[in-house]
Every structure is written in structure tokens, then in C-alpha cells.
Amino acid sequence: MDQKNASTTTTCARCGTTRPGLPVTWTCSVENGRRVHFCDDCARKHLRSIESRLDSAWW
């Protein structure tokens, strides 16, 4: 694992769940030029909206 990833914490942009590093199973999106991450549960719940490329503000 990269040293940079080992010292960072990733936060879900939807529910606020945090995990150390960058979880492999989380979904990443770029909204308004900013990279946001979504945990497994939020990604599953909003899969159709994510695939439709809707901004998270709409779901």
C-alpha cells in the first residue's frame, strides 16, 4: 500500500462514514471539479442515479 493512502482517511460524501486509506470497493465521482467518494451502502442504494451521472444533490 502506498504511504500516502495509509495516512489518509476517506469520508463518504453521502452518509459521512469514514475509512482509513482509500477503500477499493467505494465509488468515486467528480462533481463540480471536486472528487467525492461514496461508501458501499450509499453506492448500492443510489446506483441508478450514479450510472445516470446525476449530481449527488439530486439523489
ChimeraX commands (.cxc) that place a marker at each C-alpha (Angstrom):
marker #1 position 0.00,0.00,0.00 radius 0.5
marker #1 position 1.19,3.49,-0.85 radius 0.5
marker #1 position 2.34,5.61,2.13 radius 0.5
marker #1 position 0.05,8.45,1.06 radius 0.5
marker #1 position -3.06,6.23,1.16 radius 0.5
marker #1 position -2.09,4.69,4.50 radius 0.5
marker #1 position -2.15,8.05,6.30 radius 0.5
marker #1 position -5.37,9.46,4.79 radius 0.5
marker #1 position -8.97,8.95,5.75 radius 0.5
marker #1 position -11.75,8.73,3.17 radius 0.5
marker #1 position -15.21,10.03,4.01 radius 0.5
marker #1 position -18.44,9.11,2.24 radius 0.5
marker #1 position -19.93,12.27,0.72 radius 0.5
marker #1 position -23.46,10.97,1.32 radius 0.5
marker #1 position -23.58,9.46,4.84 radius 0.5
marker #1 position -20.28,10.55,6.39 radius 0.5
marker #1 position -18.88,7.06,7.00 radius 0.5
marker #1 position -15.08,7.15,7.28 radius 0.5
marker #1 position -12.47,4.51,6.49 radius 0.5
marker #1 position -8.66,4.61,6.65 radius 0.5
marker #1 position -6.91,4.87,3.30 radius 0.5
marker #1 position -8.87,4.64,0.06 radius 0.5
marker #1 position -11.26,1.66,0.19 radius 0.5
marker #1 position -11.12,-0.34,-3.04 radius 0.5
marker #1 position -14.86,-1.08,-3.06 radius 0.5
marker #1 position -16.01,2.54,-2.72 radius 0.5
marker #1 position -17.27,4.55,-5.71 radius 0.5
marker #1 position -15.51,7.73,-6.79 radius 0.5
marker #1 position -17.12,10.58,-8.72 radius 0.5
marker #1 position -16.06,14.05,-9.85 radius 0.5
marker #1 position -18.69,16.70,-9.17 radius 0.5
marker #1 position -18.09,20.38,-9.88 radius 0.5
marker #1 position -14.38,19.66,-10.28 radius 0.5
marker #1 position -14.14,18.01,-6.85 radius 0.5
marker #1 position -13.52,14.30,-6.26 radius 0.5
marker #1 position -16.10,12.72,-3.94 radius 0.5
marker #1 position -16.33,9.16,-2.62 radius 0.5
marker #1 position -19.37,7.04,-1.74 radius 0.5
marker #1 position -19.34,4.00,0.56 radius 0.5
marker #1 position -20.62,0.57,-0.50 radius 0.5
marker #1 position -24.07,1.07,1.05 radius 0.5
marker #1 position -24.68,4.51,-0.47 radius 0.5
marker #1 position -23.36,3.39,-3.86 radius 0.5
marker #1 position -25.70,0.37,-3.89 radius 0.5
marker #1 position -28.69,2.44,-2.78 radius 0.5
marker #1 position -28.16,5.11,-5.44 radius 0.5
marker #1 position -26.67,3.00,-8.24 radius 0.5
marker #1 position -29.13,4.12,-10.94 radius 0.5
marker #1 position -28.54,7.79,-10.16 radius 0.5
marker #1 position -24.77,7.30,-10.20 radius 0.5
marker #1 position -24.90,5.46,-13.53 radius 0.5
marker #1 position -27.13,8.22,-14.94 radius 0.5
marker #1 position -24.42,10.70,-13.93 radius 0.5
marker #1 position -26.77,12.77,-11.79 radius 0.5
marker #1 position -25.06,15.04,-9.26 radius 0.5
marker #1 position -25.48,13.71,-5.73 radius 0.5
marker #1 position -27.55,16.80,-4.85 radius 0.5
marker #1 position -30.36,15.30,-6.96 radius 0.5
marker #1 position -30.45,11.98,-5.10 radius 0.5
marker link #1:1,2 radius 0.2
marker link #1:2,3 radius 0.2
marker link #1:3,4 radius 0.2
marker link #1:4,5 radius 0.2
marker link #1:5,6 radius 0.2
marker link #1:6,7 radius 0.2
marker link #1:7,8 radius 0.2
marker link #1:8,9 radius 0.2
marker link #1:9,10 radius 0.2
marker link #1:10,11 radius 0.2
marker link #1:11,12 radius 0.2
marker link #1:12,13 radius 0.2
marker link #1:13,14 radius 0.2
marker link #1:14,15 radius 0.2
marker link #1:15,16 radius 0.2
marker link #1:16,17 radius 0.2
marker link #1:17,18 radius 0.2
marker link #1:18,19 radius 0.2
marker link #1:19,20 radius 0.2
marker link #1:20,21 radius 0.2
marker link #1:21,22 radius 0.2
marker link #1:22,23 radius 0.2
marker link #1:23,24 radius 0.2
marker link #1:24,25 radius 0.2
marker link #1:25,26 radius 0.2
marker link #1:26,27 radius 0.2
marker link #1:27,28 radius 0.2
marker link #1:28,29 radius 0.2
marker link #1:29,30 radius 0.2
marker link #1:30,31 radius 0.2
marker link #1:31,32 radius 0.2
marker link #1:32,33 radius 0.2
marker link #1:33,34 radius 0.2
marker link #1:34,35 radius 0.2
marker link #1:35,36 radius 0.2
marker link #1:36,37 radius 0.2
marker link #1:37,38 radius 0.2
marker link #1:38,39 radius 0.2
marker link #1:39,40 radius 0.2
marker link #1:40,41 radius 0.2
marker link #1:41,42 radius 0.2
marker link #1:42,43 radius 0.2
marker link #1:43,44 radius 0.2
marker link #1:44,45 radius 0.2
marker link #1:45,46 radius 0.2
marker link #1:46,47 radius 0.2
marker link #1:47,48 radius 0.2
marker link #1:48,49 radius 0.2
marker link #1:49,50 radius 0.2
marker link #1:50,51 radius 0.2
marker link #1:51,52 radius 0.2
marker link #1:52,53 radius 0.2
marker link #1:53,54 radius 0.2
marker link #1:54,55 radius 0.2
marker link #1:55,56 radius 0.2
marker link #1:56,57 radius 0.2
marker link #1:57,58 radius 0.2
marker link #1:58,59 radius 0.2
view
